[in-house]
């Protein structure tokens, strides 16, 4: 059995798009979602904007993936 794991740090907002989050944090996300960008029946998905930094490198344990994500996010803590 092959194990897949990932660590991510995400920000979700009903009002602020991922591009504005990036501009404020000065960090580009690995993944972003736009409010209502995919239509499904009976509602729109996603229901909010999303901004995510992700580490899913194979061979790393969860704590190593966590360090990678937090190292990228740490410079924006004060912002």
trRosetta pair geometry for C-beta under 8 A, 3 or more apart (Angstrom, degrees):
i j d omega theta_ij theta_ji phi_ij phi_ji
4 56 7.4 15 -176 -166 91 108
5 56 7.4 -173 100 -136 41 73
5 62 5.9 -71 145 -81 144 89
5 65 7.1 -156 116 0 100 161
6 54 6.0 -2 178 -169 124 99
6 55 6.5 168 -157 86 75 48
6 56 3.7 -25 -103 -93 110 92
6 65 6.7 -156 -154 -176 38 151
7 54 7.4 158 85 -153 47 53
7 55 5.2 -1 57 56 91 98
7 56 7.9 -178 26 -72 53 56
7 62 6.2 119 -59 -158 115 72
7 65 4.0 146 11 125 118 110
7 66 4.9 -140 -149 -76 167 59
7 68 7.6 131 65 58 123 95
7 69 5.1 -126 113 -12 110 142
8 30 7.9 -119 -126 55 103 124
8 31 7.8 -28 -139 37 138 125
8 52 5.1 -3 -176 -169 124 110
8 53 6.5 161 -155 82 69 48
8 54 4.3 -17 -101 -102 101 76
8 55 7.4 -179 -79 22 55 59
8 69 6.7 -173 -124 -120 25 146
9 52 6.9 154 77 -151 46 59
9 53 4.8 -1 53 54 98 99
9 69 5.2 149 -14 167 107 121
9 70 7.4 120 -51 -79 141 57
9 73 5.3 -25 78 -63 166 152
10 50 6.1 -16 -166 -165 116 96
10 51 6.6 149 -155 80 64 51
10 52 4.3 -16 -99 -98 92 86
10 53 7.8 -163 -73 26 50 59
11 21 5.6 170 83 -144 138 146
11 50 7.4 155 82 -154 49 49
11 51 4.7 -9 57 59 95 105
11 52 7.8 -165 24 -71 59 49
12 48 4.7 67 177 110 103 135
12 49 6.7 157 -156 81 56 54
12 50 5.0 -16 -103 -100 82 76
12 51 7.7 -172 -76 23 39 69
13 16 4.1 -11 116 46 161 86
13 17 7.8 -110 76 -52 118 18
13 21 7.2 173 4 -63 134 120
13 48 6.1 168 78 178 25 109
13 49 5.0 -19 65 60 81 106
14 35 7.1 85 -150 -104 47 137
14 47 8.0 -27 -107 140 88 75
14 48 5.1 -68 -82 -121 58 99
14 49 7.3 166 -102 13 11 86
15 49 7.8 -83 62 14 20 125
16 20 4.9 -114 -169 81 89 129
16 21 5.9 106 135 -55 115 86
16 49 6.2 -131 88 65 50 146
17 20 5.2 96 61 8 72 99
17 21 7.3 -132 106 -3 40 89
17 34 6.6 9 -139 -123 104 80
17 35 7.4 -101 -98 1 80 101
17 49 4.9 -146 -119 -127 43 150
18 21 5.4 -53 -147 37 38 114
18 22 6.2 42 153 -21 69 103
18 29 6.0 -71 -168 14 119 143
18 32 3.6 100 -178 -150 174 123
18 33 7.1 127 -44 46 130 41
18 34 7.2 -89 7 -78 110 66
18 49 5.6 -157 -36 176 72 106
18 50 6.6 -3 -74 85 113 37
18 51 4.3 154 -128 -82 87 92
19 22 5.7 -51 -150 35 31 114
19 23 6.5 33 151 -20 63 105
19 32 7.9 72 -47 -167 60 159
20 23 5.5 -50 -146 35 35 114
20 24 6.4 32 156 -16 66 105
21 24 6.0 -59 -149 39 29 107
21 25 6.1 7 161 0 67 115
21 29 7.6 36 95 -42 119 122
21 49 7.7 171 -17 131 125 124
21 51 4.3 -114 88 -37 152 165
22 25 6.2 -69 -137 50 25 96
22 26 7.6 82 169 -92 57 10
22 27 6.4 -120 -138 77 67 49
22 28 5.6 35 -141 -105 125 48
22 29 6.3 -102 -80 -13 105 87
22 32 8.0 -42 -42 -87 120 139
22 51 6.8 -162 -50 -138 77 132
23 26 7.5 18 -172 -71 24 51
24 79 5.9 160 154 158 76 117
25 76 4.0 20 -161 -144 90 146
25 79 5.4 156 -115 94 48 135
26 75 7.5 -77 84 116 111 114
26 76 6.4 -178 50 -94 81 102
26 79 6.9 149 11 -33 97 171
27 53 6.9 -28 148 -73 131 127
27 72 6.6 113 -149 159 131 91
27 73 6.9 35 -123 -110 176 51
27 75 7.3 144 -67 70 113 104
27 76 5.4 -78 -15 -43 125 141
29 32 4.9 117 73 -61 139 91
29 51 4.7 -143 -69 -166 146 74
29 52 5.4 84 -166 56 119 43
29 53 6.0 -114 -134 -65 65 60
30 52 6.1 -66 58 104 85 81
30 53 5.7 97 1 -136 102 39
30 54 4.3 -114 74 31 145 93
31 50 7.4 -20 121 118 91 109
31 52 4.3 -14 65 63 98 116
31 54 5.9 39 0 -13 114 130
32 49 7.8 -14 -175 -176 88 82
32 50 6.3 167 -158 90 44 68
32 51 5.6 4 -113 -105 86 58
32 52 7.0 -168 -76 23 43 78
33 37 6.6 -152 -174 23 70 131
33 46 4.6 33 161 19 138 151
33 48 7.6 67 98 91 119 57
33 49 6.3 169 89 -159 75 38
33 50 3.7 34 35 38 108 107
34 37 3.9 88 73 -55 97 127
34 46 7.5 137 72 47 34 106
34 49 6.3 -4 -130 -115 36 79
35 44 7.8 54 163 125 63 130
35 46 6.6 -88 -115 90 37 86
35 47 7.2 0 -142 162 78 21
35 48 5.8 -25 -99 -151 93 20
35 49 5.0 -47 -39 -54 92 72
36 39 7.6 28 -178 -78 76 69
36 44 3.9 2 -128 159 80 148
36 45 7.9 92 -118 48 36 14
36 46 7.3 -86 -39 69 26 52
36 47 7.6 52 -63 -114 66 34
37 46 6.8 12 30 27 91 82
38 44 7.2 139 76 -168 51 69
38 45 5.0 -36 78 80 104 81
38 46 7.0 64 30 -13 101 58
39 44 5.9 -43 -110 -113 57 77
39 45 7.9 141 -118 31 10 71
40 43 6.7 2 76 70 87 51
40 44 7.1 135 33 -122 72 26
40 45 5.2 12 14 9 122 113
43 47 7.3 3 146 -86 124 105
44 47 6.8 127 91 -93 81 61
46 49 7.8 132 97 -86 125 17
46 50 6.3 -44 134 -11 169 118
53 69 5.4 136 116 -149 107 86
53 72 5.3 -172 -168 96 145 133
53 73 5.8 -166 43 -63 157 100
54 69 7.2 -18 -134 -101 12 113
55 60 7.1 -51 152 79 116 150
55 65 4.1 176 103 -159 120 83
55 66 7.7 -137 52 -49 136 20
55 68 4.3 109 -99 86 154 127
55 69 4.9 -122 -5 -52 115 90
56 65 7.3 46 -86 -136 27 133
57 60 4.8 54 85 4 102 124
57 65 6.7 -176 39 -100 87 92
57 68 7.3 85 10 -9 126 174
60 64 4.0 -128 -169 93 101 124
60 65 5.0 129 115 -56 124 81
60 68 7.3 4 178 -14 166 135
61 64 5.2 92 54 10 68 104
61 65 7.2 -133 100 -4 34 91
62 65 5.6 -56 -147 38 34 112
62 66 6.2 40 152 -25 67 104
63 66 5.3 -47 -146 33 35 118
63 67 6.6 39 153 -21 63 100
64 67 5.7 -48 -149 32 34 112
64 68 6.7 37 150 -20 62 102
65 68 5.6 -52 -153 33 35 114
65 69 6.5 31 153 -15 66 104
66 69 5.9 -57 -150 38 31 107
66 70 6.1 20 158 -11 67 113
67 70 6.0 -61 -139 45 27 105
67 71 6.0 36 158 -28 64 107
68 71 5.9 -54 -147 30 25 114
68 72 6.9 20 155 -13 59 105
69 72 6.0 -63 -160 36 32 107
69 73 6.3 14 153 -8 69 114
70 73 5.6 -60 -137 46 36 105
70 74 5.8 58 159 -48 69 98
71 74 6.0 -32 -140 7 25 121
72 75 7.9 -60 175 18 32 98
73 76 5.9 -74 -172 43 56 107
73 77 7.4 83 138 -61 79 77
74 77 5.8 -17 -161 -29 45 112
76 79 4.7 -61 -163 43 72 114
